[in-house]
């Protein structure tokens, strides 16, 4: 019997974001000269519950779910043409947040350099009602007390007191978005680890990540045990870190 996506995500909870990146570092094939990011989406802070240090709140639960995506654009830009407004746009008489998908992490791309927020209290309440697992905002959020009250896990780069309409507007949904140089496509797995940070797993690599992580963790456990017994790191690596 095949393993469901829910079962796979449950297995992921046994690992940390660092374990995921260790696997992706070995699995992802990058163009020559490209710096490996291993899925790490840098510099995101957990806003609910608020942590003054980026991504460091070991008491909060991990949020792991497929991505649904929203791409915001500058207020003055024309809305990009799309082959299917129903699939990737926002039909007349609708609001972007009403397209948030249950069971997903809503991943929002905001144009760089903007000072407004693209997610606030009302949007968070609506997402929570719709069954969204969390929001990952490559930009700013506001109304933190309201977001905390509705208990939607939100990760963002920064905050603002200014509403979206000052600078931004929704441009597209269910399209690839960029978060600090890491591209996230709809259906990729978002792994928000409140202690270690945020990682995106390309959906086509999920099975390989799940297969490789236990092997890498077991090797590191052997290395740690050897080092704790007095071995130097070079020898422990040589003995236990085999090529995979």
N, C-alpha and C positions, 0 to 999 in steps of 0.2 A: 504494500500500500504506500502511495506517495506521501511525502511529508508536506503538510499545509504550510502556507506562509506564516500563519500564527504560531505553529510549532517551531518553525525556524527562528522567529523573533524571540520566542521564549528561551531558546538555547542561547541566543545572543546575550541575554541578560546575565548569564553566568560569567561574562567577560567584561573587560574595561575598554574604553575607547583606545587606550594605548595598545591593547592586544589586537584590536581591529587594524590599527595603522601598521603594526608590525607585519600583519598578514598582507595588507594591501601593498606595502613596500616591496614585497617579494612577487606579488601577482601582477601588478599593473605594469604594462609595457609603455614607456614614454619615449617620445622623439628625442634623439640625441641632443644634449645640451639643455634639456628641460629639467628644472629642479623638481624632485619628487615631493609631492605634498601628502601622499598616502591617505588621501581623504580628509585630512585635518582642515577644518574650517576655523581659522584662527581668530582670536580676540572677540569671541562672543561671551557675553555675561548673562547668567541666569537672572532674569528680572523678577521671577515669581517662584519661590520666595526670594526676595532680593539678597544678593550676595555682593559685598563690597569688593571682593576679589574675583577676577574673571573666572567663571566656571567652577568655583570652589565652594561647594555646599554638599557635603557628604550625607546629610540627612534627607535630602530630596530624592525622590525616585528617579530612575533612568526613564527617559522617554524614547521609545524605539518604535518607529512606524514608517510606512512608505510615505514618500513626499508627494504632495500636491503643490503646484507652483502658481505664483502670481508675479507678474513683472510690471512694476510701476515705471512711468516715464515722466519727464518734465511736463509741467502744466501747459506750457506753450506748444509742445510738440503735437503733430497730428497722430491720431491713433493709427498704428500700423495696420495695413490691409491683411486680412486672413482669409484662407480658403473657406473656413467654416466659423462663422460667428458663434454658432451654437457650441462648438467644440473648444474654441480658443479665445473667443471674445466675450463681450458683454452686451447682449441684446438690449435694445431700447426699453426703458422702463424697469431695468433691473439694477441691483447694486452688487458690486464685486464680491462682497463678503458672503452673499447668499449662495455663492458657488463653492464655498469651502466644503471639502469632502470629508464625511465622517470616517474615522479610523485612520486618518492621515496626520502628518505634520505639515501645516501650511507654511511653505517656504516662500518668503517675500523678498524680492529684489527691489531696492530703492536706488535711484540714481546717486552717484557719488557726489559729495559736497553739499547735499541738501541739509537743511536744519529743521525741517518739519518732521512730524511723526507720520508714519504710514499705518500704524496700528494703535488704537486707543481702547478705552473702556467698552464702548458700545460694540465695536468690532469683536473684542474678546468675548463678551457675553454671547453674541450671536454664534461665534465659533464653538463655544462651550455647549450651547444648546444643540448645535448640529452634530455634536459628537466628535469634533476635531480633538486629536490627542495633544496637540501643542502647536506653537508657532515659532518659527525661526526667521528673524527679521534682519536682513542685511541693510540695516539703517537704524532709524530711531522709533521709539515707542513713547507713549504718554499715558496719563491716567493710571498710574501704577497702583493706587489704592483700589480702584475699581477692578483692575486686572487681578489683583490678589484676592479680592472678594469673590470673584467668580471662579478662582482656582484653576485658570487655564495656564499651564506651564508656558512661559514665554522666554525665549532667548533672543538677545538683540545686541547690537554694537554700542548703542547709546540711547539717551532719552531726549525728550524735547517737551516744551509746553505748547507748541504750535501745531494746529491741525493740518491735515494732509492738504487741504485745498489751497494753502498758501503757495505750494511749490510743485505738488505732484498729483498724478491721476493714474488710475489703472490703465494699463495698455494691453495686456494679454494674460491668459491663464493656460495652464497645462502645456507650457513650453519650457525648454531648458533655460535656467537662470544661473547667474554667476554670483558666487559668494566669496569675495576676496580671492579670486583666481581659481576657485574650485567650481566646476560646472555641475549643477544638480539637475537631473531630468526627472519628470514625473515617474513615480514608481521606484526610484532609487530609495535606499533605506537610510533614514536619518537616525543617528545614534547620539542622543544627548546625554552625556555622562556628567552629572552634576559635580563630580570631583575632578575629572580629567579634561573635559571639554567636549567638543562636537566633531563627529566624523560622518562623512557621507559614503555609503557603500554602493557602488554601481550595481544595479539589480542583477546584471548578468554575471557578477562576480560573487554574489551572496553565497552560493553553494560552495565555491572554492574557499572562501573565507572561513566558513564554518568547518570545512574539512581540515584546513591548515592550522587554525588557531590552537587547537588542543596540542598539536605536536610542538608548536613554538613555545607554548606555556610550559609544557612538560620539560623541555630542554632548559628553559630559564630557571625552573624550579630546581633542577639538578645543579645548575651553575650556582645558584644562591646557597644551596646546601653545602656544596664544596667550599665556597668562599667562607661560609660561616664556620667551617671546620679548619680554616687556616690556609686553604689553597690560594695562590695568587690568581687574579682574574685571567691573565693570559693562558695559564695552564687549564683553568676551568673551562674557558671558552673552547680551547683546542680539544678538550676531551668530550665535552657534551654538546657543543653547538655544531652539529653536523649539517652538511649541505642538504637542502630540501629542494 
